Amino acid sequence: MKTLKNLLYILFSACILISCEDPNTTEHNGYEAPEPPATVVDGNLLTVEYYSRLNEENLFQTEDYNAIISHIAATSKPLAFFFDRSDATIGQTSPVVNMAWKAKMKSFFVQNETGQLYIQGTGIIVRPLIPVFDGIHRSDSLFLAGCTLMAPCNQPVTVVLSTCKISEIYQHAQIAEALGDSLKTNKIVIGTIATDQKESFKEYLKYHMTGFRLAFHTVSDIEKTYSLFILTPVNFVSRDIQELSIGGIPMYQCKIEYLN
């Protein structure tokens, strides 16, 4: 009988502890996107070509980019062409502007930061005329911008393709705050991040955002201090990133599937 009383007392005490536990102290596991379907629907893939040396070097180190002009003029698949570190020099025409003009396409520029003689950033080339640009600016410490395009999937879908450069830890919070719920409007961010910040960025977003997928592409080369990242809404998924080279310029062909 005494043993039974002791057992009941232990169970009663455990119930009190459980019922009185502060729910705010329960460990939060963070957001995890559901697994995407195993089968890829080719008709729902959109392609973006991202040109980058994945370091702090200027992308165009010579004036010879005719191979890229020929390539983008001949291919119809990519929705957009991104040129990381195609820096704009004050008083000079950007190589991206020249390429777009010769390929009969449209171009615009997203700055990353400013220098004394140039503006560091990413040039973007697209086919349609873009009347409105989508952008976020945080006190000269974060520039995130892009444009709205119609992706030719099985059912045409509107996407906002944006880019930014992540080189500082404090930008992680700025990006999470700036995007907020905007990923629900099909905003896709393709950019570069300092390779040693990949895990901290992933961890920060896990506990400060929901409804997203994050993918990285890292090249095993000591000279490449940055990695490519693709941040999408949960109804998109990065399926493949292929390393190529056009005219000696490294290019990463990104295939992103719309999960309708």
ROPA-440092 format. One line per 5 residues: for each residue y, x negated, z of C-alpha. Coordinates in steps of 0.02 Angstrom, whole numbers. Layout:
! residues N
Y:X:Z  ...
! end
This chain:
! residues 260
0:0:0  117:-143:45  80:-227:-121  120:-66:-213  287:-49:-121
332:-228:-165  291:-196:-348  398:-38:-352  542:-133:-270  533:-268:-403
532:-140:-544  677:-45:-465  779:-204:-447  746:-251:-628  804:-80:-686
967:-100:-589  998:-271:-667  967:-205:-842  1073:-49:-821  1217:-148:-746
1219:-283:-880  1388:-298:-963  1361:-258:-1147  1503:-375:-1191  1403:-523:-1128
1255:-487:-1242  1237:-622:-1373  1300:-567:-1544  1190:-632:-1683  1323:-620:-1817
1312:-543:-1991  1165:-577:-2105  1165:-508:-2282  1006:-416:-2334  890:-506:-2452
935:-472:-2634  804:-400:-2752  680:-529:-2813  697:-471:-2994  854:-522:-3086
930:-395:-3205  998:-501:-3347  1114:-363:-3407  1205:-369:-3240  1237:-557:-3239
1414:-619:-3258  1447:-802:-3299  1589:-913:-3240  1609:-1095:-3292  1684:-1207:-3157
1743:-1380:-3210  1764:-1504:-3067  1736:-1685:-3017  1706:-1620:-2839  1822:-1749:-2764
2008:-1784:-2752  2022:-1854:-2928  2120:-1768:-3065  2002:-1675:-3182  2084:-1735:-3343
2099:-1923:-3336  2133:-1937:-3523  2213:-1823:-3651  2047:-1799:-3742  1982:-1626:-3702
1943:-1568:-3880  1759:-1547:-3836  1806:-1418:-3703  1921:-1327:-3825  1780:-1316:-3952
1658:-1259:-3819  1762:-1118:-3745  1813:-1058:-3918  1632:-1050:-3974  1554:-965:-3822
1577:-782:-3782  1469:-767:-3626  1581:-835:-3485  1699:-711:-3406  1818:-851:-3354
1837:-1040:-3357  1899:-1128:-3198  1972:-1305:-3204  1981:-1379:-3029  2115:-1512:-3001
2197:-1483:-3169  2358:-1529:-3081  2524:-1473:-3153  2654:-1610:-3174  2833:-1551:-3162
2916:-1552:-3332  2753:-1569:-3429  2636:-1445:-3512  2471:-1425:-3420  2311:-1473:-3513
2243:-1300:-3472  2390:-1217:-3559  2358:-1325:-3713  2173:-1285:-3712  2202:-1098:-3695
2331:-1098:-3835  2216:-1193:-3954  2066:-1082:-3910  2174:-925:-3931  2151:-872:-3750
2261:-842:-3597  2288:-960:-3450  2366:-962:-3278  2373:-1080:-3130  2326:-1065:-2946
2404:-1200:-2839  2313:-1282:-2693  2455:-1387:-2623  2613:-1473:-2680  2650:-1656:-2706
2811:-1748:-2741  2783:-1761:-2929  2648:-1633:-2962  2568:-1472:-2901  2384:-1483:-2860
2281:-1334:-2913  2158:-1246:-3026  2191:-1186:-3202  2101:-1030:-3261  2070:-976:-3440
2021:-797:-3485  2018:-693:-3644  2121:-537:-3602  2305:-532:-3559  2325:-525:-3369
2476:-420:-3319  2448:-430:-3130  2388:-575:-3024  2305:-554:-2855  2359:-685:-2729
2365:-734:-2546  2482:-865:-2474  2479:-926:-2295  2627:-1038:-2249  2590:-1177:-2373
2418:-1201:-2295  2311:-1081:-2396  2329:-1025:-2576  2199:-901:-2638  2231:-812:-2801
2152:-743:-2959  2149:-598:-3079  2062:-433:-3112  1937:-428:-3255  1811:-307:-3325
1636:-383:-3314  1525:-327:-3460  1373:-279:-3357  1252:-139:-3401  1384:-27:-3326
1556:-113:-3343  1619:-162:-3171  1792:-219:-3116  1795:-385:-3023  1934:-491:-2951
1896:-674:-2984  1990:-787:-2864  1988:-970:-2815  2044:-1082:-2674  2016:-1255:-2602
1953:-1276:-2422  1992:-1447:-2351  2041:-1406:-2172  1947:-1319:-2031  2093:-1204:-1989
2080:-1127:-2163  1915:-1044:-2116  2005:-920:-2003  2144:-895:-2129  2021:-848:-2265
1926:-726:-2154  2090:-646:-2099  2164:-641:-2273  2012:-564:-2358  1979:-435:-2224
1897:-287:-2308  1954:-339:-2482  1779:-399:-2528  1737:-214:-2539  1849:-209:-2693
1733:-330:-2784  1833:-487:-2747  1734:-644:-2790  1800:-813:-2731  1739:-971:-2819
1810:-1135:-2757  1779:-1302:-2676  1752:-1347:-2494  1741:-1516:-2408  1554:-1545:-2398
1558:-1585:-2212  1632:-1413:-2178  1498:-1307:-2261  1402:-1264:-2103  1556:-1230:-1997
1627:-1116:-2133  1463:-1022:-2145  1454:-1004:-1956  1634:-944:-1942  1615:-810:-2076
1451:-754:-1996  1544:-702:-1838  1708:-646:-1915  1663:-553:-2075  1534:-428:-2137
1474:-365:-2305  1472:-534:-2393  1360:-666:-2468  1399:-852:-2466  1318:-984:-2577
1348:-1171:-2594  1308:-1301:-2725  1310:-1483:-2670  1284:-1634:-2782  1195:-1785:-2708
1327:-1913:-2754  1427:-2015:-2629  1582:-1997:-2739  1575:-1808:-2732  1654:-1762:-2565
1671:-1577:-2606  1543:-1440:-2638  1558:-1282:-2740  1556:-1118:-2644  1539:-939:-2704
1591:-799:-2586  1548:-625:-2648  1535:-446:-2582  1360:-398:-2527  1335:-300:-2689
1342:-464:-2787  1232:-618:-2771  1243:-795:-2839  1084:-818:-2940  1101:-989:-3020
1218:-1138:-3035  1177:-1258:-3176  1253:-1431:-3187  1315:-1474:-3362  1441:-1589:-3444
1565:-1547:-3582  1652:-1694:-3662  1613:-1802:-3511  1689:-1675:-3389  1567:-1606:-3258
1543:-1418:-3273  1448:-1296:-3162  1389:-1138:-3247  1381:-1002:-3114  1280:-845:-3141
1319:-701:-3023  1225:-536:-3025  1302:-367:-2991  1180:-267:-2883  1223:-90:-2934
! end
